[in-house]
Amino acid sequence: LQYSSCLRNVTPVTTNIRGLSRAINNVLSSGETSQNRIRLDNDGCPRDMNRLVTQAMREGMGCMLRNNRGGSARSQRDVGLLLAMMSNPSQPFTVKCFQGNRGIPNHGHVLGVASMCSSTERGHAPYPGININLFAIGERNAERKIKATVYHEMLHTLGYPHGYAPDVSYWCEYCCFPSGGSRQRRRACELCRQPDPPGR
């Protein structure tokens, strides 16, 4: 996994769940977010993209903490890492949007792609960053899908790949930004709470 190489120099915010909840509000306060926490890489993003990204991060990290009460320490560690990444003004969290039927370079119809420190592709946002394919997202339920995609790709920046059990990015997305029924969401939240996949 790319976890160790991407986060070698990141020291996670370490505190209890209540302290992490306060830190989320502090780091994503409206006064600082647009200045040095989140950077929009081009003008292809919707006018309210900064708001959507901020909400996705706030709601996603808050969901991780609520869902993990009494569970493993993984979610607390991951929230601490994300907060640390977003607290570095010299390396802001970058979001790049793509329009048109070509979508994200080299990734066709996918909704989003995370930029990894060791494999950022040409034309993509720098690490730590997310590339959003607005053409693939479409207009129906666009706000929910943008926030869900941002959260999903945000988890990839921590080094979670697809193909390992549990698939953290998918199950935590389905838990925190559900599109199905309550039964499916409960199952997704159970899987999101599971300990680290092998090798993490």
Rosetta silent file (secondary structure, phi, psi, omega in degrees, C-alpha in Angstrom):
SEQUENCE: LQYSSCLRNVTPVTTNIRGLSRAINNVLSSGETSQNRIRLDNDGCPRDMNRLVTQAMREGMGCMLRNNRGGSARSQRDVGLLLAMMSNPSQPFTVKCFQGNRGIPNHGHVLGVASMCSSTERGHAPYPGININLFAIGERNAERKIKATVYHEMLHTLGYPHGYAPDVSYWCEYCCFPSGGSRQRRRACELCRQPDPPGR
SCORE:     score description
SCORE:     0.000 S_00000001
   1 L     0.000  159.730 -177.778    0.000    0.000    0.000 S_00000001
   2 L   -91.835    6.145 -175.440    1.041    3.617   -0.496 S_00000001
   3 H   -54.579  -54.573 -173.443    0.093    4.599    3.047 S_00000001
   4 H   -66.166  -39.190 -177.577    3.576    4.819    4.545 S_00000001
   5 H   -70.743  -38.789 -177.374    5.190    6.634    1.630 S_00000001
   6 H   -74.914  -31.353 -172.384    2.467    9.269    1.264 S_00000001
   7 L  -113.313   18.149 -175.916    2.068   10.004    4.968 S_00000001
   8 L   -58.371  -37.020 -176.104    5.614    9.517    6.206 S_00000001
   9 L  -101.765   13.655 -179.948    5.957   13.195    7.144 S_00000001
  10 L  -102.061  122.413  176.792    2.390   13.704    8.387 S_00000001
  11 L   -99.981  113.608 -174.997    1.874   13.738   12.145 S_00000001
  12 L   -66.742  149.271  170.818   -1.794   13.041   12.891 S_00000001
  13 L   -68.258  122.485 -176.678   -3.804   15.195   15.254 S_00000001
  14 L  -116.115  119.446  176.392   -4.134   12.957   18.321 S_00000001
  15 L  -166.742 -174.490  178.574   -6.897   13.458   20.855 S_00000001
  16 L   -82.826  179.373 -175.970  -10.193   11.864   21.848 S_00000001
  17 H   -60.467  -42.418  179.861  -13.361   11.867   19.743 S_00000001
  18 H   -63.073  -42.210  178.629  -14.654   15.084   21.292 S_00000001
  19 H   -64.878  -38.739  177.346  -11.329   16.810   20.672 S_00000001
  20 H   -65.874  -37.288  178.039  -11.265   15.630   17.060 S_00000001
  21 H   -62.404  -42.045  176.756  -14.809   16.944   16.560 S_00000001
  22 H   -64.811  -39.882 -179.671  -13.699   20.371   17.779 S_00000001
  23 H   -64.102  -36.722  176.857  -10.637   20.200   15.551 S_00000001
  24 H   -58.536  -46.651  179.616  -12.816   19.486   12.502 S_00000001
  25 H   -64.173  -38.504 -179.242  -14.773   22.676   13.166 S_00000001
  26 H   -68.919  -46.485 -177.044  -11.585   24.674   13.731 S_00000001
  27 H   -67.970  -36.806 -177.345   -9.735   23.438   10.651 S_00000001
  28 L  -102.239   30.136  175.557  -12.779   23.781    8.394 S_00000001
  29 L   -65.154  144.778 -172.991  -13.962   27.115    9.732 S_00000001
  30 H   -61.101  -30.468 -177.247  -15.473   29.218    6.961 S_00000001
  31 H   -69.516  -29.046 -175.974  -12.968   32.044    7.431 S_00000001
  32 H  -103.135  -23.536 -171.196   -9.923   29.915    6.691 S_00000001
  33 H   -56.341  -50.900 -174.362  -11.221   27.233    4.354 S_00000001
  34 H   -72.090  -18.753 -175.566  -11.219   29.243    1.139 S_00000001
  35 H   -85.157  -48.347 -173.056   -7.863   30.858    1.939 S_00000001
  36 H  -146.149    9.969  178.249   -5.489   28.022    2.709 S_00000001
  37 H   -98.600  -43.257 -177.043   -7.262   24.738    3.440 S_00000001
  38 E  -128.074  129.281 -179.983   -8.803   23.884    0.078 S_00000001
  39 E  -118.207  127.233  174.437   -7.541   25.092   -3.279 S_00000001
  40 E   -87.232  122.650 -169.018   -9.559   24.866   -6.478 S_00000001
  41 L   -77.797  -21.171  179.003   -7.062   24.079   -9.207 S_00000001
  42 L  -151.828 -179.232 -178.018   -8.990   25.554  -12.120 S_00000001
  43 L   -95.672   15.743  177.927  -12.149   27.438  -13.027 S_00000001
  44 L   -82.742   -5.966 -179.406  -13.968   24.320  -14.249 S_00000001
  45 L   -82.209  152.059  175.217  -15.534   23.744  -10.827 S_00000001
  46 L   -59.147  158.436 -177.312  -19.054   24.933   -9.975 S_00000001
  47 L   -58.635  -34.063 -176.832  -19.303   28.266   -8.212 S_00000001
  48 L   -98.959   21.655 -176.028  -20.204   26.592   -4.916 S_00000001
  49 H   -62.626  -38.129  179.948  -17.565   23.828   -5.141 S_00000001
  50 H   -60.414  -41.047  177.605  -15.617   25.139   -2.166 S_00000001
  51 H   -63.338  -44.100 -177.925  -18.755   24.873   -0.033 S_00000001
  52 H   -64.781  -41.088  179.497  -19.467   21.348   -1.262 S_00000001
  53 H   -66.390  -42.927  178.678  -15.916   20.160   -0.578 S_00000001
  54 H   -61.506  -45.188  178.753  -15.932   21.718    2.878 S_00000001
  55 H   -63.578  -41.079  179.875  -19.280   20.114    3.682 S_00000001
  56 H   -60.531  -44.225 -179.099  -18.104   16.749    2.347 S_00000001
  57 H   -68.992  -43.896  179.936  -15.033   16.806    4.567 S_00000001
  58 H   -63.689  -49.552 -178.349  -16.897   18.054    7.626 S_00000001
  59 H   -67.259  -40.188 -178.455  -19.780   15.583    7.216 S_00000001
  60 H   -65.982  -47.349 -179.368  -17.524   12.683    6.232 S_00000001
  61 H   -68.406  -37.546  176.356  -15.091   13.045    9.122 S_00000001
  62 H   -62.709  -40.299  177.407  -17.923   13.645   11.579 S_00000001
  63 H   -63.479  -42.430  179.227  -19.625   10.493   10.328 S_00000001
  64 H   -57.252  -43.025 -178.757  -16.405    8.504   10.725 S_00000001
  65 H   -70.391  -43.767  179.896  -16.171    9.515   14.377 S_00000001
  66 H   -64.512  -41.190 -176.835  -19.852    8.892   15.169 S_00000001
  67 H   -69.860  -24.176 -172.269  -19.843    5.552   13.396 S_00000001
  68 L   -95.552    3.380 -178.420  -16.698    4.379   15.169 S_00000001
  69 L   -58.064  122.303 -179.526  -17.787    4.872   18.795 S_00000001
  70 L    82.722    0.837 -178.400  -16.769    1.714   20.611 S_00000001
  71 L  -100.889 -150.346 -179.212  -15.031    0.334   17.516 S_00000001
  72 L   -75.112  168.719 -179.416  -11.433    0.230   16.310 S_00000001
  73 L   -85.400    0.292 -174.690   -9.078    3.194   16.524 S_00000001
  74 H   -59.673  -46.126 -176.482   -8.694    3.356   12.733 S_00000001
  75 H   -64.012  -40.744  178.218  -11.281    6.066   12.128 S_00000001
  76 H   -62.728  -42.287  178.308   -9.856    8.323   14.837 S_00000001
  77 H   -62.669  -43.906 -176.898   -6.365    7.912   13.369 S_00000001
  78 H   -67.212  -40.021  175.831   -7.597    8.618    9.846 S_00000001
  79 H   -62.172  -42.099  177.742   -9.501   11.746   10.885 S_00000001
  80 H   -60.857  -37.833  177.589   -6.354   12.921   12.690 S_00000001
  81 H   -67.820  -43.959  179.354   -4.304   12.373    9.532 S_00000001
  82 H   -63.298  -41.277  177.836   -6.782   14.226    7.326 S_00000001
  83 H   -62.283  -41.435  178.602   -6.871   17.157    9.759 S_00000001
  84 H   -63.699  -41.132  179.088   -3.074   17.281    9.754 S_00000001
  85 H   -62.859  -38.664 -177.967   -3.002   17.246    5.949 S_00000001
  86 H   -83.294   -5.596  179.158   -5.475   20.124    5.785 S_00000001
  87 L   -95.684    7.197 -178.745   -3.609   22.120    8.420 S_00000001
  88 L  -102.020   96.742 -176.185   -0.537   22.537    6.211 S_00000001
  89 L   -64.478  -20.227  179.290   -0.915   25.908    4.402 S_00000001
  90 L   -80.173  -11.722  179.237    2.139   25.196    2.253 S_00000001
  91 L  -140.504   70.681 -175.798    0.431   22.114    0.787 S_00000001
  92 L   -65.915  154.784  176.183   -3.325   22.803    0.626 S_00000001
  93 E   -70.066  122.301 -171.822   -5.814   20.090   -0.224 S_00000001
  94 E  -106.743  137.346  175.638   -6.408   20.558   -3.962 S_00000001
  95 E  -123.087  128.188  178.834   -9.567   19.876   -5.950 S_00000001
  96 E  -122.370  133.049 -178.131   -9.553   19.901   -9.745 S_00000001
  97 E  -109.129  144.723  177.131  -12.708   19.645  -11.842 S_00000001
  98 E  -123.100  138.895  178.388  -13.041   18.343  -15.377 S_00000001
  99 L  -117.591  162.951  174.497  -15.882   19.071  -17.779 S_00000001
 100 L    93.652  164.888 -172.083  -16.860   17.518  -21.082 S_00000001
 101 L   -76.292   -1.624  175.701  -17.307   13.991  -22.327 S_00000001
 102 L   -84.854  -19.063  175.974  -13.592   13.160  -22.090 S_00000001
 103 L    62.313 -149.993 -178.521  -13.805   13.317  -18.321 S_00000001
 104 L   -76.390  132.125 -179.325  -10.695   12.859  -16.239 S_00000001
 105 L   -51.190  129.828  175.981   -7.552   12.236  -18.308 S_00000001
 106 L    70.383    7.641 -178.018   -6.837    8.500  -18.613 S_00000001
 107 L  -132.363   13.005  169.556   -9.861    7.550  -16.489 S_00000001
 108 L    50.424 -115.786 -169.094  -12.862    7.816  -18.808 S_00000001
 109 L   -96.702    5.040 -178.039  -16.220    7.732  -17.059 S_00000001
 110 L   -64.845  153.183 -177.418  -15.161    7.434  -13.389 S_00000001
 111 L   -75.067  -33.261 -178.699  -16.593   10.011  -10.972 S_00000001
 112 E  -162.656  161.996  177.949  -13.294   10.904   -9.359 S_00000001
 113 E  -141.109  131.955  175.981   -9.627   10.017   -8.949 S_00000001
 114 E   -83.985  142.489  173.006   -7.372   10.704   -5.972 S_00000001
 115 E   -89.766  121.671  179.271   -3.893   12.085   -6.584 S_00000001
 116 L  -100.173  151.856 -173.629   -1.330    9.979   -4.744 S_00000001
 117 L   -62.674  -29.461 -175.469    2.087   11.282   -3.759 S_00000001
 118 L  -102.419    0.694 -175.636    3.924    8.594   -5.723 S_00000001
 119 L  -150.514   36.605  177.480    1.686    8.370   -8.791 S_00000001
 120 L   -68.561  125.570 -176.141    0.085   11.711   -9.659 S_00000001
 121 L   -85.598  156.350  179.840   -0.767   11.614  -13.355 S_00000001
 122 L   -59.025  131.725 -179.769   -0.148   14.404  -15.817 S_00000001
 123 L    90.994   -8.524 -179.672   -3.006   16.892  -15.783 S_00000001
 124 L   -91.316  164.579  175.212   -4.218   15.859  -12.346 S_00000001
 125 L   -63.545  148.772  176.645   -4.286   17.892   -9.153 S_00000001
 126 L   -70.532  159.187  176.977   -1.098   17.684   -7.066 S_00000001
 127 L   -75.488  140.568   -4.640   -1.042   15.527   -3.929 S_00000001
 128 L   -82.059  126.056 -176.015   -2.946   15.728   -1.651 S_00000001
 129 E  -156.315  168.974 -177.784   -5.717   16.249   -4.135 S_00000001
 130 E  -134.219  138.365  176.644   -8.887   15.036   -5.789 S_00000001
 131 E  -112.677  122.382 -174.072   -9.921   15.127   -9.441 S_00000001
 132 E  -109.665  129.252  179.763  -13.685   15.345  -10.015 S_00000001
 133 E   -97.720   92.217 -176.010  -15.363   14.306  -13.279 S_00000001
 134 H   -67.394  -28.182  178.134  -18.428   16.572  -13.445 S_00000001
 135 H   -65.474  -44.310 -179.971  -19.521   15.103  -16.767 S_00000001
 136 H   -69.553  -33.382  179.194  -19.767   11.611  -15.262 S_00000001
 137 H   -67.172  -39.263  178.135  -21.507   12.931  -12.132 S_00000001
 138 L    74.802 -169.047 -175.695  -24.182   14.619  -14.240 S_00000001
 139 L  -100.720  -23.191 -178.511  -26.924   16.914  -12.982 S_00000001
 140 L   -75.795  124.870 -178.084  -29.241   14.487  -11.167 S_00000001
 141 L    53.519   35.326 -172.618  -28.495   14.449   -7.415 S_00000001
 142 H   -62.683  -40.510 -176.384  -25.265   16.224   -8.302 S_00000001
 143 H   -63.177  -45.894  179.190  -24.675   17.807   -4.891 S_00000001
 144 H   -64.525  -40.634 -177.551  -24.902   14.494   -3.009 S_00000001
 145 H   -69.146  -35.999  177.266  -22.771   12.716   -5.614 S_00000001
 146 H   -64.404  -46.568 -179.155  -20.081   15.416   -5.552 S_00000001
 147 H   -64.540  -41.352  178.987  -19.853   15.258   -1.755 S_00000001
 148 H   -63.863  -40.266 -179.708  -19.823   11.450   -1.759 S_00000001
 149 H   -67.823  -43.031  177.527  -17.106   11.403   -4.433 S_00000001
 150 H   -57.587  -47.180 -179.226  -14.976   13.959   -2.593 S_00000001
 151 H   -63.722  -44.228  178.699  -15.204   11.885    0.594 S_00000001
 152 H   -57.766  -50.005 -177.338  -14.472    8.626   -1.252 S_00000001
 153 H   -71.359  -30.844  176.427  -11.389   10.052   -2.960 S_00000001
 154 H   -58.730  -39.734  177.969  -10.300   11.784    0.243 S_00000001
 155 H   -67.338  -32.575  176.608  -10.001    8.336    1.838 S_00000001
 156 H   -63.395  -32.900 -179.655   -7.844    7.179   -1.076 S_00000001
 157 L   -64.762  -16.020  175.335   -5.336    9.949   -0.267 S_00000001
 158 L   -84.255   -3.848  176.923   -4.722    8.079    2.995 S_00000001
 159 L   103.351    6.288  179.036   -3.543    5.099    0.971 S_00000001
 160 L   -79.506  116.996  177.165   -6.677    2.933    0.933 S_00000001
 161 L   -94.212  172.747  167.830   -6.848    1.107   -2.409 S_00000001
 162 L   -84.844  157.449  176.394   -9.649   -0.923   -3.904 S_00000001
 163 L    99.106   -1.331  175.672   -9.329   -4.683   -3.808 S_00000001
 164 L  -114.247  151.516  179.258   -8.705   -5.118   -0.076 S_00000001
 165 L  -106.380  129.437   -4.468  -11.286   -6.157    2.526 S_00000001
 166 L   -77.493  152.914  176.269  -12.869   -4.090    3.841 S_00000001
 167 L   -80.706   90.825 -169.542  -12.898   -1.640    0.918 S_00000001
 168 H   -57.255  -45.157 -176.297  -12.767    1.411    3.165 S_00000001
 169 H   -60.682  -44.989 -178.916  -13.447    4.062    0.509 S_00000001
 170 H   -71.310  -49.823 -173.949  -16.616    2.386   -0.776 S_00000001
 171 H   -67.462  -37.868  178.763  -18.114    1.182    2.507 S_00000001
 172 H   -72.206  -32.702  173.084  -17.471    4.428    4.374 S_00000001
 173 H   -62.024  -48.059 -178.240  -18.873    6.412    1.447 S_00000001
 174 H   -65.265  -30.237  177.977  -22.050    4.293    1.469 S_00000001
 175 H   -72.135  -45.784 -170.547  -22.280    4.705    5.258 S_00000001
 176 H   -91.637  -23.398  177.932  -21.773    8.475    5.370 S_00000001
 177 L  -133.344   67.797 -171.036  -23.397    9.535    2.075 S_00000001
 178 L   -69.113  146.688  173.523  -26.032    6.832    1.511 S_00000001
 179 L  -122.042   -7.039  179.986  -27.978    6.439   -1.701 S_00000001
 180 L  -107.813 -159.776 -177.880  -29.778    3.210   -0.765 S_00000001
 181 L   -82.471  175.514 -176.057  -32.074    2.081    2.025 S_00000001
 182 H   -65.821  -33.929  179.935  -31.436    1.971    5.771 S_00000001
 183 H   -64.479  -44.524  178.544  -30.609   -1.742    5.741 S_00000001
 184 H   -64.153  -38.059 -179.953  -27.865   -1.250    3.163 S_00000001
 185 H   -66.090  -42.212  179.254  -26.527    1.721    5.096 S_00000001
 186 H   -58.742  -42.586  179.309  -26.348   -0.229    8.370 S_00000001
 187 H   -64.698  -42.121  179.341  -24.343   -2.957    6.640 S_00000001
 188 H   -62.091  -40.922 -179.496  -22.031   -0.383    5.063 S_00000001
 189 H   -67.019  -36.063  175.990  -21.426    1.256    8.454 S_00000001
 190 H   -60.944  -44.882 -179.103  -20.614   -2.135    9.990 S_00000001
 191 H   -70.196  -34.640  178.095  -18.003   -2.754    7.296 S_00000001
 192 H   -63.657  -29.605 -178.492  -16.677    0.814    7.597 S_00000001
 193 L   -80.085  -11.182 -174.357  -16.002    0.147   11.300 S_00000001
 194 L   -63.580  156.052  179.015  -13.885   -2.930   10.686 S_00000001
 195 L   -61.938  176.231 -178.237  -10.165   -2.895   11.587 S_00000001
 196 L   -55.376  144.927  171.677   -7.432   -2.128    9.101 S_00000001
 197 L   -67.772  162.964 -179.039   -7.139   -4.269    5.974 S_00000001
 198 L   -55.304  135.072  176.501   -4.062   -6.542    5.823 S_00000001
 199 L    86.714   -2.999 -176.443   -0.797   -4.664    5.489 S_00000001
 200 L   -81.055    0.000    0.000   -2.203   -1.288    6.553 S_00000001
